[in-house]
Amino acid sequence: MLIRNLSLLILMALSLNNIAAREVTVSLLETTDMHGNFFPRDFINARQASGSLARVSTLVDSLRESGKNVVLLDNGDILQGQPTAYYYNFIDTVTPHPVARMLNFLGYDAASIGNHDVETGHAVYDRYRAALGDIPLLGANVIDTATGEPYLQPYTIIERDGVKIAILGMLTPSIPAWLPVNLWSGLRFDDMVASAARWIPIIREKEHPHIIVGLFHSGKDSSVITGGMMENASTEVARLVPGFDVIFFGHDHNQYADSVGDVAVLNPGAHAGAMAMADITVAFDNDGNVSGKTVTPRIISVSSLSPDSLFMHEFEDEINAVTEFVDRQVAVSTDTISLRDAYFGPSSFMTLIHDLQLAISGADISFAAPLTMDATIAAGPVKVNDMFKLYKYENLLYTMRLTGHEIKDYLEESYDKWIGTMTSADDHLLKFATDGNAAKGDFARLKNPSYNFDSAAGIIYTVDVTRPHGSRVNIISMADGTPFSTERDYTVAVNSYRANGGGDLLTSGAGIPLHELKNRILTATDKDLRYYLMKEIERRGSIDARVDRNWRFIPEHLTVPASLRDRKILFGE
């Protein structure tokens, strides 16, 4: 009997050893930069959309049903873009925020905050955070200035099959260079590398996780300095701060799946067209210690998947409410206006924006740029959805005081981002990327994003493409023919992104120190510019497809053939 019992004890011990030595695989999934693309419908352009959270839901369900240990994360810029977000941010502000309901419906484990989420203002993102419930909204470097502590939860711990996973969230710190202070009052945005270096030891000592994950709303190109801060610090954190196994990032809208040293670094791109996935296999020895880890990163497209019918049914009321909102007619357009013309000279599209900005602000001069790569408002009924084509972002409208000299230098900086220096008719007019490092997202061929290509109204001027930066712009007069003086002050209508230093046109261009910009602001709207554009268009009742030819590229024997070639490169025309 004693021998038999001893044999049983030996077998039990061997069995326990076999159980202790094991491997666990966890599948980490990320969405980012959804920009309101929740349903397989583009509400702005009234057509089907290839991405959507509804298709993401289909993929997530299939992975869970296959038995995978799924951890689901969102990386911000979810509250701005499609009217689906705008409607519940600013129109129906009583309903618990449906975006939070959507994340709960899919079973998200954590979310971070993006710069365009902050752009919606405290009332919106604080309401969203409350509606998330048990889903933590992360932002370790978003600091409450009253306490010196993070305003948002810095990290969270998730467990799957005995594997402890720490998720550290952070946001690009360049917010003050883009957004007016009332949208982020009481907050400070700290450097991401320094913040990660602070929090990794705390997480290790307090939590003892098996896996550490970064969830960063910040891009890849660390050379971009905006507002004196490193705008895109994700790969720099991976390179300089030891401890991470995976870093999920976003913000720059470019798909990426690679590694920096031993750290897997992933970005699925924008608009819910794909997900980033990192399968991490953790090996445990007989004592329960981690003996090895392997990470397999990849990007998975969801565009070919069917939308989740349960998701679509759950949010049917929201779909109907947004559809009714965007289908409301606000005016009539006498002709089709296209943004494509705006890259090559004056256009009816930009003339309309300039006219509206001058009418709303009463300023002497207007600055504005194409905010999307391509947009068209067709002749006929103009609806609310067309207002999202006309103006993409929730910027405010500011009136600033600038000298004539600063106005000239501002335009010099804008056109330097926009065009190259031509020496023959065979040269490009536009400044295309030549090193594979094209501008963010939709601007796939251009070196710089078109939302920094400001033109002006209220003045008459030429842009000589044969001249170098600093001597291209010649301001001839005010629009009414009266003299323009570099020595006098003018009132200028600009959006809040530009007024706060976005694009560097006021700082590097006009030479105004960042800290002085607030002293130049004379007035600001209390609602987003799109709201006022829509109200003014409703008041007028119609859109006139007029082109104010107050400026032009010269000499035309170079610019005209170059424009035709470059237009074909951009748009296939």
VOGU-3710 file (C-alpha; in Angstrom, 3 decimals, decimal comma):
1> mlirnlslli> 0,000/0,000/0,000  2,851/2,409/0,895  4,580/1,723/-2,430  1,312/2,301/-4,288  0,693/5,643/-2,541  4,266/6,723/-3,217  3,809/5,922/-6,918  0,630/7,996/-6,998  2,429/10,956/-5,403  5,236/10,711/-7,982
11> lmalslnnia> 2,696/10,637/-10,837  0,862/13,628/-9,384  4,110/15,582/-9,056  5,053/14,802/-12,660  1,592/15,840/-13,768  1,837/19,142/-11,895  5,227/19,818/-13,502  3,723/19,208/-16,930  0,902/21,624/-16,148  3,236/24,311/-14,829
21> arevtvslle> 5,429/24,316/-17,933  3,085/25,744/-20,539  2,566/28,270/-23,330  -0,223/30,805/-23,681  -0,988/32,839/-26,801  -2,766/36,171/-26,515  -4,107/38,011/-29,572  -3,900/41,787/-29,186  -6,082/43,752/-31,628  -6,087/47,488/-32,354
31> ttdmhgnffp> -8,334/49,916/-34,185  -7,289/53,544/-34,563  -8,283/56,748/-36,353  -11,788/55,488/-37,121  -13,015/59,073/-37,531  -16,655/58,109/-37,108  -16,609/55,228/-39,606  -18,863/52,944/-37,588  -21,250/51,760/-40,281  -20,649/50,531/-43,858
41> rdfinarqas> -21,987/53,844/-45,096  -20,140/57,039/-46,007  -22,716/59,568/-44,824  -20,741/62,491/-46,252  -20,646/61,233/-49,827  -23,873/59,164/-49,641  -22,278/55,897/-50,715  -21,154/52,562/-49,328  -17,916/52,458/-47,324  -15,349/49,655/-47,351
51> gslarvstlv> -14,311/49,992/-43,723  -16,472/50,312/-40,588  -16,672/49,193/-37,005  -19,494/46,877/-38,120  -16,966/44,892/-40,179  -14,432/45,031/-37,347  -17,106/43,429/-35,167  -17,373/40,521/-37,615  -13,625/39,864/-37,423  -13,489/40,150/-33,642
61> dslresgknv> -16,398/37,750/-33,229  -14,755/35,179/-35,485  -11,487/35,346/-33,560  -13,252/34,947/-30,230  -15,325/32,051/-31,543  -12,110/30,327/-32,655  -11,002/30,247/-29,013  -8,333/32,959/-29,149  -7,495/35,009/-26,063  -8,508/38,344/-27,552
71> vlldngdilq> -7,581/41,752/-26,111  -9,346/44,555/-28,012  -7,981/48,124/-27,997  -8,914/51,427/-29,637  -6,304/54,126/-30,166  -8,286/57,334/-30,495  -9,510/59,837/-33,099  -12,872/58,134/-32,957  -15,098/61,140/-32,146  -14,448/63,244/-35,266
81> gqptayyynf> -14,932/62,745/-39,000  -18,186/61,230/-40,196  -21,490/62,887/-39,191  -22,148/59,774/-37,067  -19,782/61,242/-34,472  -20,638/64,915/-35,023  -24,360/64,373/-34,523  -23,924/62,877/-31,067  -21,155/65,294/-30,129  -23,034/68,510/-30,866
91> idtvtphpva> -26,634/67,918/-31,967  -28,020/65,172/-29,714  -26,044/65,796/-26,537  -28,574/64,141/-24,206  -28,311/60,534/-25,377  -25,509/58,559/-23,664  -22,757/58,729/-26,254  -23,386/55,922/-28,797  -19,667/55,624/-29,597  -19,084/54,467/-26,027
101> rmlnflgyda> -22,005/52,058/-26,409  -20,410/50,674/-29,568  -17,111/49,968/-27,839  -18,970/48,251/-25,017  -21,004/46,241/-27,523  -17,798/44,910/-29,102  -16,219/44,276/-25,697  -13,247/46,632/-25,967  -10,793/46,263/-23,098  -9,248/49,757/-23,242
111> asignhdvet> -9,122/52,916/-25,358  -6,794/55,882/-25,710  -7,638/59,468/-26,617  -6,630/61,183/-29,878  -6,010/64,810/-30,793  -9,273/65,000/-32,752  -11,105/63,662/-29,713  -9,666/66,545/-27,699  -10,759/68,845/-30,534  -14,394/68,099/-29,666
121> ghavydryra> -13,958/69,882/-26,303  -14,245/68,957/-22,658  -18,016/68,579/-22,707  -17,828/65,909/-25,411  -14,805/63,845/-24,413  -15,660/63,962/-20,714  -19,190/62,744/-21,558  -17,686/60,023/-23,767  -15,311/58,919/-21,007  -18,167/58,661/-18,507
131> algdipllga> -20,270/56,643/-20,973  -17,421/54,153/-21,523  -18,121/52,786/-18,056  -15,665/49,997/-17,263  -13,591/50,619/-20,410  -10,648/52,763/-19,263  -9,769/55,837/-21,368  -5,980/55,998/-21,178  -3,554/58,914/-21,392  -0,539/58,810/-19,090
141> nvidtatgep> 0,912/62,045/-20,476  -2,365/64,019/-20,316  -1,805/65,874/-17,046  -4,282/67,715/-14,830  -2,463/70,984/-14,109  -4,308/71,401/-10,804  -2,936/68,150/-9,354  0,102/67,347/-11,505  -1,315/63,840/-11,959  -2,725/62,208/-15,112
151> ylqpytiier> -6,172/63,508/-16,033  -6,891/60,171/-17,673  -6,055/56,706/-16,388  -2,372/56,118/-17,272  -2,518/52,347/-17,719  -4,707/49,312/-17,172  -4,116/45,636/-16,407  -5,854/42,869/-18,354  -5,544/39,128/-17,695  -6,023/36,303/-20,155
161> dgvkiailgm> -5,490/32,643/-19,161  -3,056/33,556/-16,400  -1,157/36,092/-18,551  -1,025/39,592/-17,059  -0,970/42,373/-19,670  -0,245/46,038/-18,921  -1,553/48,630/-21,416  0,051/52,107/-21,200  -1,773/54,833/-23,140  -0,352/58,140/-24,411
171> ltpsipawlp> -1,249/60,986/-26,761  0,832/63,155/-29,086  1,839/66,196/-26,993  1,440/68,724/-29,822  -2,180/69,545/-28,920  -1,470/73,197/-27,935  -0,043/73,854/-31,411  -3,354/72,867/-33,021  -6,231/73,535/-30,682  -7,486/76,577/-28,748
181> vnlwsglrfd> -6,915/76,352/-25,013  -10,618/76,298/-24,130  -10,819/72,790/-25,626  -8,144/71,437/-23,259  -8,339/73,880/-20,362  -6,690/72,617/-17,192  -4,553/70,093/-19,058  -0,904/69,702/-20,010  0,557/67,274/-22,544  3,963/65,871/-21,589
191> dmvasaarwi> 6,719/64,461/-23,778  5,991/60,828/-24,591  9,520/59,446/-24,189  9,894/61,037/-20,750  6,422/59,860/-19,715  7,070/56,286/-20,820  10,395/56,286/-18,970  8,514/57,373/-15,840  5,696/54,829/-16,033  7,453/51,636/-17,138
201> piirekehph> 9,335/51,191/-13,811  6,119/51,929/-11,877  4,183/49,324/-13,858  6,912/46,719/-13,490  7,340/47,229/-9,753  3,657/47,473/-8,878  2,004/45,100/-11,351  4,689/42,555/-12,414  3,076/42,026/-15,838  4,078/39,328/-18,287
211> iivglfhsgk> 3,453/41,622/-21,305  3,697/45,423/-21,621  1,839/47,132/-24,468  1,956/50,750/-25,633  -1,257/52,287/-26,969  -0,043/55,567/-28,456  -1,986/58,089/-30,502  1,181/59,364/-32,141  2,807/58,608/-35,474  6,072/57,131/-36,719
221> dssvitggmm> 8,136/60,027/-38,128  9,967/61,380/-35,080  11,572/64,184/-37,118  8,269/66,123/-37,067  8,439/68,795/-34,369  5,144/70,613/-33,806  4,782/73,309/-31,188  8,258/72,505/-29,909  7,248/68,906/-29,149  7,930/65,602/-30,905
231> enastevarl> 4,588/65,010/-32,603  5,271/61,410/-33,639  7,149/59,629/-30,872  5,932/56,025/-31,067  9,052/54,473/-32,561  11,270/56,695/-30,397  9,635/55,264/-27,294  10,241/51,769/-28,659  13,896/52,629/-29,285  14,689/54,530/-26,095
241> vpgfdviffg> 12,481/53,077/-23,338  13,119/49,382/-22,548  10,272/47,175/-21,426  7,679/47,170/-24,190  6,738/44,018/-26,073  4,317/45,690/-28,502  3,520/49,291/-29,376  0,293/50,023/-31,212  0,226/53,488/-32,730  -1,875/55,715/-34,988
251> hdhnqyadsv> -2,320/59,408/-35,844  -0,435/59,368/-39,155  -2,996/57,101/-40,930  -0,259/54,927/-42,480  -0,301/51,145/-42,143  2,809/49,695/-40,566  3,810/46,343/-39,071  7,461/45,866/-38,192  9,754/45,973/-35,190  12,124/48,396/-33,510
261> gdvavlnpga> 14,723/46,226/-31,859  12,721/43,575/-29,985  9,533/45,658/-29,930  6,746/44,931/-32,436  5,340/48,225/-33,751  1,985/48,329/-35,570  -0,485/50,786/-37,101  -3,560/49,521/-39,027  -4,200/52,857/-40,763  -7,397/54,871/-40,698
271> hagamamadi> -11,173/54,676/-41,167  -11,649/51,137/-39,779  -10,458/49,540/-42,996  -8,096/47,187/-41,172  -6,983/46,036/-37,738  -3,523/45,598/-36,270  -2,980/42,214/-34,635  -0,104/40,964/-32,514  -0,124/37,327/-31,432  2,109/36,997/-28,362
281> tvafdndgnv> 3,044/33,538/-27,164  4,337/33,482/-23,589  6,239/30,390/-22,394  6,236/29,629/-18,654  8,708/27,330/-16,908  7,846/24,875/-14,147  8,019/27,646/-11,537  5,567/29,852/-13,416  8,238/32,289/-14,611  8,331/33,582/-18,167
291> sgktvtprii> 10,945/31,577/-20,080  10,321/33,087/-23,509  8,090/35,269/-25,650  7,424/35,424/-29,369  5,456/38,163/-31,125  3,845/37,880/-34,564  2,612/41,254/-35,882  0,321/41,705/-38,880  -2,333/43,926/-40,439  -5,706/42,368/-41,260
301> svsslspdsl> -8,053/44,034/-43,750  -11,756/43,957/-42,926  -13,021/45,518/-46,175  -14,120/42,175/-47,664  -16,028/41,076/-44,542  -19,783/41,377/-44,165  -20,963/43,858/-41,542  -22,065/42,267/-38,284  -25,868/42,060/-38,493  -26,253/42,154/-34,707
311> fmhefedein> -24,206/45,361/-34,553  -26,249/46,929/-37,352  -29,503/45,976/-35,622  -28,315/47,283/-32,240  -27,548/50,719/-33,686  -30,353/50,964/-36,228  -31,906/53,964/-34,466  -28,588/55,844/-34,610  -28,227/55,083/-38,322  -31,711/56,440/-38,984
321> avtefvdrqv> -31,148/59,570/-36,886  -27,877/60,425/-38,643  -29,371/59,715/-42,072  -32,243/62,114/-41,368  -29,746/64,733/-40,139  -27,443/64,644/-43,184  -30,299/64,504/-45,716  -31,770/67,845/-44,675  -31,550/70,414/-47,508  -29,952/73,757/-46,597
331> avstdtislr> -29,572/75,463/-49,998  -29,228/74,996/-53,758  -26,002/75,083/-55,794  -26,122/76,707/-59,224  -23,271/74,540/-60,503  -20,866/71,773/-59,447  -17,871/72,969/-57,458  -14,746/70,845/-57,125  -11,765/71,067/-54,793  -9,452/69,662/-57,481
341> dayfgpssfm> -9,005/73,084/-59,061  -7,700/74,524/-55,778  -4,250/72,953/-56,153  -3,518/74,855/-59,345  -4,982/78,312/-58,756  -8,197/80,028/-57,676  -11,250/77,756/-57,534  -14,975/78,058/-56,912  -14,618/75,785/-53,881  -12,036/77,966/-52,113
351> tlihdlqlai> -13,763/81,167/-53,263  -16,875/80,002/-51,413  -14,953/79,310/-48,185  -13,123/82,637/-48,373  -16,383/84,527/-49,058  -18,073/82,870/-46,100  -15,142/83,476/-43,755  -15,027/87,163/-44,699  -18,796/87,514/-44,309  -18,855/85,795/-40,904
361> sgadisfaap> -15,765/87,555/-39,497  -15,854/90,954/-41,170  -12,069/90,676/-41,613  -9,975/92,413/-44,284  -8,297/89,219/-45,503  -9,100/85,486/-45,378  -6,691/82,558/-45,272  -7,948/79,029/-46,027  -6,699/75,737/-47,454  -8,162/72,559/-48,998
371> ltmdatiaag> -8,900/70,403/-45,933  -9,414/67,208/-47,913  -7,602/65,803/-50,884  -10,671/65,745/-53,103  -14,265/66,903/-52,660  -17,171/67,874/-54,890  -20,491/69,585/-54,206  -22,826/68,795/-57,082  -25,239/71,205/-58,734  -28,709/71,044/-57,253
381> pvkvndmfkl> -29,872/70,571/-53,657  -27,198/71,202/-51,019  -27,663/69,084/-47,917  -26,095/68,940/-44,477  -23,734/66,169/-45,629  -22,281/68,624/-48,182  -21,170/70,824/-45,288  -18,789/68,039/-44,249  -17,299/68,101/-47,750  -17,004/71,859/-47,601
391> ykyenllytm> -15,304/71,828/-44,207  -13,828/68,639/-42,768  -12,834/69,632/-39,242  -14,475/71,188/-36,195  -12,193/74,248/-36,234  -13,359/77,564/-34,833  -13,074/80,779/-36,861  -10,644/83,360/-35,468  -9,930/86,941/-36,458  -6,286/87,931/-35,927
401> rltgheikdy> -4,226/91,085/-36,226  -1,292/90,736/-38,649  0,978/93,232/-40,329  1,238/93,373/-44,095  4,785/92,055/-43,840  3,585/89,074/-41,782  0,823/88,375/-44,295  3,335/88,271/-47,119  5,701/85,964/-45,188  2,782/83,746/-44,157
411> leesydkwig> 1,922/83,202/-47,818  5,572/82,581/-48,689  5,617/79,729/-46,171  2,326/78,315/-47,432  3,384/78,230/-51,069  6,758/76,757/-50,136  4,898/73,765/-48,688  2,759/73,663/-51,796  5,021/74,165/-54,838  8,592/73,636/-55,980
421> tmtsaddhll> 10,837/76,021/-57,873  10,403/75,542/-61,624  13,190/76,076/-64,145  11,432/74,577/-67,179  7,993/73,479/-68,333  9,037/69,871/-67,629  9,265/70,486/-63,860  6,450/69,742/-61,439  4,413/72,635/-60,129  3,390/70,765/-56,985
431> kfatdgnaak> 5,887/69,545/-54,439  5,664/65,759/-54,633  7,309/63,357/-52,213  10,468/61,894/-53,728  11,748/59,711/-50,894  8,716/57,557/-50,172  7,942/59,703/-47,125  4,673/61,147/-48,393  2,367/63,306/-46,300  -0,208/61,909/-43,919
441> gdfarlknps> -3,085/59,735/-44,970  -5,129/60,853/-47,972  -2,268/62,969/-49,340  -0,413/59,920/-50,582  1,666/61,580/-53,299  2,361/65,050/-51,962  5,298/65,928/-49,740  3,104/68,044/-47,445  -0,597/67,803/-46,558  -2,883/70,110/-48,492
451> ynfdsaagii> -4,537/71,406/-45,328  -1,460/73,658/-45,073  -1,824/75,059/-48,607  -3,366/78,382/-47,639  -4,411/80,866/-50,284  -5,765/84,328/-49,525  -8,783/86,437/-50,386  -9,144/90,181/-49,880  -5,865/90,880/-51,689  -4,621/90,625/-55,276
461> ytvdvtrphg> -1,292/88,838/-55,716  0,884/86,609/-57,886  3,100/83,619/-57,033  6,217/83,365/-59,222  7,167/79,679/-59,415  10,626/80,472/-60,807  11,598/82,322/-57,634  12,903/80,684/-54,447  11,129/80,628/-51,103  10,887/84,121/-49,697
471> srvniismad> 10,536/85,976/-52,974  7,643/84,242/-54,762  4,656/86,230/-53,505  3,972/89,709/-54,873  0,954/91,409/-53,255  -0,279/94,012/-55,741  -3,171/95,620/-53,849  -6,229/94,998/-51,731  -9,128/93,347/-53,525  -10,859/96,700/-54,081
481> gtpfsterdy> -7,746/98,151/-55,713  -6,606/100,244/-52,744  -2,926/99,998/-51,810  -1,597/97,149/-49,687  1,118/98,128/-47,220  3,580/95,806/-45,519  3,791/98,356/-42,686  0,153/98,550/-41,574  -2,031/96,125/-39,603  -4,870/94,084/-41,111
491> tvavnsyran> -7,581/91,855/-39,668  -7,284/88,304/-40,978  -9,777/85,416/-40,793  -8,130/82,065/-40,048  -9,256/78,797/-38,494  -8,325/77,897/-34,923  -5,827/75,255/-36,039  -3,842/77,883/-37,877  -4,283/80,559/-35,196  -2,736/78,244/-32,616
501> gggdlltsga> 0,337/77,610/-34,765  -0,779/74,602/-36,798  1,236/74,121/-39,973  3,856/76,681/-38,820  2,572/79,323/-41,225  2,262/81,925/-38,481  5,402/80,872/-36,608  8,054/79,773/-39,127  6,350/81,762/-41,875  5,143/85,057/-40,422
511> giplhelknr> 7,793/84,883/-37,702  5,415/85,280/-34,748  6,611/83,417/-31,633  4,215/80,672/-30,567  3,605/82,255/-27,168  2,600/85,571/-28,824  -0,128/84,153/-31,071  -2,814/84,429/-28,400  -2,113/88,167/-28,179  -2,935/88,561/-31,871
521> iltatdkdlr> -6,402/86,976/-31,591  -9,179/89,564/-31,745  -12,322/87,406/-31,929  -13,282/83,722/-31,959  -16,525/81,901/-32,695  -18,110/79,878/-29,904  -19,139/77,053/-32,236  -17,295/75,209/-34,993  -16,783/76,973/-38,304  -18,834/74,382/-40,195
531> yylmkeierr> -21,877/75,407/-38,134  -21,463/79,070/-39,153  -20,752/78,180/-42,782  -23,986/76,197/-42,873  -25,984/78,997/-41,231  -24,653/81,577/-43,712  -25,365/79,296/-46,683  -28,895/78,699/-45,349  -29,370/82,462/-45,043  -28,263/82,989/-48,642
541> gsidarvdrn> -30,316/80,051/-49,910  -27,905/79,241/-52,734  -24,276/78,575/-53,594  -22,905/80,492/-56,543  -20,087/78,681/-58,327  -18,069/81,877/-58,732  -14,277/81,962/-59,032  -12,493/84,989/-57,597  -9,334/85,176/-59,701  -7,503/87,404/-57,235
551> wrfipehltv> -4,252/85,421/-57,471  -2,376/83,241/-59,948  0,772/81,247/-60,535  3,240/82,853/-62,972  4,785/82,544/-65,542  1,908/80,723/-67,159  3,974/79,205/-69,997  5,519/77,033/-67,254  2,621/76,607/-64,850  -0,153/75,679/-67,303
561> paslrdrkil> 1,481/72,546/-68,789  2,846/71,567/-65,368  -0,639/71,881/-63,861  -2,110/69,550/-66,472  0,528/66,878/-65,786  0,344/67,200/-62,009  -3,437/67,082/-62,063  -3,259/63,765/-63,877  -0,838/62,420/-61,233  -3,140/63,461/-58,385
571> fge> -6,529/62,631/-59,853  -5,981/60,553/-62,994  -7,400/63,294/-65,187
//
